[in-house]
Amino acid sequence: MRKLTIAVAVSALALAGAVVLPVGAQSVQAAALPTAVAPGAYSLTNVSTVKNLHVNGVSISTGAKIVEDAPRGTAGQSWWVAQTAPGVYKLSSNNSGLCLQDAATAGAALTQENCAEMPSQRWRMTAGADGYTLVNVASGRAADVADAAALDVVSNVAGAAATQRWALAKNSITRVTAWGTALTDGGPSLTDKTIRMVVRPNLAGNAQRITLSNRFGTAPLVVGSATVGYQGTGLTATAAPSAFKFGGATTVTIPAGGEVVSDALNVPVKTDTNLLVSVFVSGTIPVSTYHNLGIVSNGIADGNHAADTANASFTQGASQYFFLKGIDVISATAKGSTVALGDSITDGWGSSTNGFNNWPAQLADKINARDSSIAMVNAGISSNRVTFEAGGAKNRGMAATTRFAYDVAAVPGVTSVFLFEGINDIPDGANSDRLIAGYRNIIAQARAAGLKVYGATMTPTKGVASFTAAREMVRTTTNNWIMTSGEFDAVVDFSAAVADPADPERILPVYESGDKIHLSVAGYAALAKAVDVAPFTQAFAPAATGPAVAVAAGSAALITGSGFAGGEEISFAGGCVAVPATVKANAAGVFAANVSIAASCPAGTVTVAATGAVSKAPVVVTFAVTAAPTVDPTVDPTVAPTVAPTATPTVGPTVAPTFTATVAPTSAPSAPVVGEPTVSLSGTSAVAGGELTMTGSNFKPGTTATFTLHSDPVVLGTAVVAPNGVVTLTAKLPTAVPAGVHTLIITGTDANGETAETSAELTVAAAVGTASATGASTASTTMAGNQSVSHQAGNNLATTGAGTTPFLLGGLAVLLAGALSVVSRRRNSSHA
């Protein structure tokens, strides 16, 4: 009989439109019975005006007018369409969570209002040849844009006009988790209790939904009420809490092992305001699904007090979170969530109650100070292991390798995972091989889910009872693999961040909580400080181009790129690349490199992939290659005799043999090059599409210099420096160069073997027959006197091929510095 009761409850819930999901399934909005219009997110485009149904001002307020606007692909034009009866639908804004409501009088504008079970919010959708009519069930009038000049979508007498027809197109509105936790088995039995929980979101957004879980329950969980409000003092809300609904109902039954996602609620989530989420358990739940280590002052009340504003009834203290898996929102600027996967050090043991100052929370504050569109979700579980299951200790959670799919991959909006775990495996008998296998398992799962994965070293434990020299060897061996394997997208040395310099096997006293393994608030701050937030906050759009003309096999191909991470290492791979090649982007994410093409490369089309160590996305360039020229065996292939005798001898081998034809073999050694590189330009004006002669002086003879026009980098060409240190290039400016002031940069090697660049301003006039972009006079002046030179110390040019010197646009950027910064590395090709 009980099974029948559960089935009936679930079926009724499905008919109401709520979401009941099996464990591990991706949380999605309500499913309904199959209809002509499947439930989902849609944009509605008017057939007559080709404009979209839009909430005026992208408002989240009740009473906001509905207008038409040019298609923008934003949440303000996204509507959740769900059937309530055959052919009848409810349309709710995915931005506000409010429902489309008919006007009270004909000719008045439609509005968005709090969703309710009322005919004025029900729309009969009838398909036509080019769209649907939306006729309100209560009034019989249609959604119309007859007065297109006024932009309002109004309620008019239903007819056949194109202004009353709307084309539906599915769209993808990304929901992002603003707060979340990891749940476990082993929670206490609860009977007719209301739990009020304090939640600190770290991402702002609208149309919030909660996910409630009965994953580890042994019986159905009956939620009699669930509410949310802003926290005032303690467990008192600033105003009466708002009720969540589940398929339009305020109650929901979640089967054992399942979870439910609420309808969207019009209570904005703010990063500077805590929320109070209250859940009333109706009846008895023998085993609650919960998070044991909340480090927060939650409360429990007898009976249903979810709607209470005051805290008077919450007399039983609690630090756990019950049933609440997460809160997700819609945000116009949200980029995604990062999940911190770990144990009690990630969970925050040793941090202060209600302080929200564990390391993920402090890292979230650091990220938000730079980019408020990324959330940090804490999936740490006290006593959790990477490779060992919980066994009888249910509240320590499943092994990280097992729970990854649910606690990480299934989190709405997740884009990356930060793995910091393993210290609990070592006393259980794990060696470094077992831990590394566990890490690789998680890395593989992350790759399969399309997530970036960041790793952190295990922190010291000397002083705890379980510490031994053998176990310390496991920790340090594994940490070395984390830092050097190249299998993570980036790594951070948490161990070094908190280790005692006098004894790196133990935590610096000011950083530990007193038990020799967990950290203090200062220690958690040190971990957050150690992380370079750039990989989390930057959005990359890498692009690259290859040579415009065919390149001879055995020579170098100039490849340029932009949109990469500043200072990141870029590797080049392809069947015709002579040797593994790398180069570093400058601070703006721009690079230029000569990549050696193997002499054995057959004539035809060549493909080379450029992949950044931080941006990760490979960019493929293709270009033509001609057969290698026949080399006269009597010609000395080296250029050593033409190099100035004062040059550093070790630089000679880096001169590409393919450039020997440009060096006069009979030239006598010239005088040493003295002074900083300079640049001069021909004439007093330059016109887009016209020729420009550029001359650089005081560069190292025999090396290659690159000529680049900025602001949008355009490589004009390369040339070899003559024995007198002068390099000259005459090139045609692209016709697309906009009129205005630009910078011409020559990048090369100075007399000391250091990378150097020199620049001059150049005013470019529009091409003949082309209007100036600024409307200014077409006269242009070459500013040859405003020169600048920059150097990078040492001969640190990356090797991009045998005998080829790569070069950078704008100089090499500074590496992500220090042992306490995120260090990006190339992935070891021998591993998956």
TANOR-V231368 format. One line per field, one symbol per residue. ss: DSSP state (@ for helix, = for strand, . for the rest). psi: psi as a letter, one per 40 degrees, with the letter a starting at -180 (. if undefined). burial: + if it has 9 or more other ideal C-beta (glycine too) atoms within 8 Angstrom, else -. Layout:
ss = ???
psi = ???
burial = ???
//
This chain:
ss = .@@@@@@@@@@@@@@@..====.................=======.....====@@@......=====.....@@@.=======..======.....===.......=.===.....@@@.=====....=====....====...@@@.=.====....@@@======....======...====..==========.....=========.......===========.....=....==..=..=..===...====...=...=.....===========..====......=====.............===..==.=======.....=======.@@@@...........@@@@@@@@@@@@...=======.............@@@...@@@@@@@@@@....=======..@@@@@....@@@@@@@@@@@@@@@@@...=====............@@@@@@@@@@@@@@@@.....===.@@@@@==..=====.@@@=......=.@@@@@@@@@@...@@@@.....===.....==...=======......=====...=...====......=======......=========......========.............@@@......@@@@@@..@@@@@@...............====....==...=======.=....=======...=======......======.......===========....===========................===========......=.....=.=...............=.........
psi = dddddddddddddddeeihhiiheihhiihiiihadhiiahiihhhddefiihihhefieiiehihiiiihefideehhhhhheihehihhiheddeiihiiidiieiiiihihhigideehhhhhhadeaiihhhdddeiihifdgddeeihihihhaeideeihhhhiihhhihhdiiihiiieiiihhfihhhhhhgifhiiifiiihhhfdeieiihhhdihiiihhchbehidihiihiihfeieiihhiheaiihiiihghihieehiihhhhhhhahhdhihihdgdfigiihihahfdehdiedegehiieihhehdihiihhdeheaihhhhaaddddfheiihedffiddddddddddddheehihhhfihheiidehidbdgdeeiiidddedddecdehheheihhhgiededddeehidddddddddddddddddefiihiiiihiiehdidehidddddddddddddddedeeidiiigddddeihddgeeihhdeeieeeediiidddddddddehhedddehhigiiiiaidiihhheaihhhiiieihheihhihiidehdihiiihiadefiihihhhhidehiiahihhhhhiddddhihhiiiihiihihhheehheieddehheeihdeddeehhdeeddehheehihiiihhiiiiiiiiaeiihheiihhhhiifihieihihhhhidhhhhdaiihhideehhhhhihiidehiiahihhhhhahadeeihiiiiiihhhiiihehihdeeiieiihhgeegiihiihiigfhiheihfhhiiiheihihihiieeihhhiihheei.
burial = ----++--++--++-++++++-+---+-++-+--+-+-+-++++++++--+++++--+++-+-++++++-++-++++++++++---+++++++++++++++++--+--+++++-+----++++++-----++++++++--+++++--+---+++++-+--+-++++++--+-+-+++++++++++++--+-++++++++++++++++++++++++++-+++++++++++++---+++---+++++++++-++++++++++++++++-++-+---++++++++-++-+++++++++++++++-++++++--+-++---+++++++++++++++-++++++++++++++++++-----++++++++++++--+--+++++++++++++++-+---++++-+++-++++++++++++++++++++++++---+-+-++++++++++++++-+-++++++++++++-+--+---++-++-+++-+++-+-++++++++++++++---+-+++--+++--++++++++++++++++++++++--+-+-+-++---++++++++++++++++++++++-+-+++--+++++++-++++++++++--+----+++++++++++--+-+-+++--+----------+--+++--+---++-+++++++--+---+--+--+---+++++---++++++-+++++++++++++++++++--++++-++++++-+++++-+-+---+-+--++++++++++-+++++++++++++++----+-----+-+-+++--+-+--+----+++++-+++++++++++--+---++++++-------
//
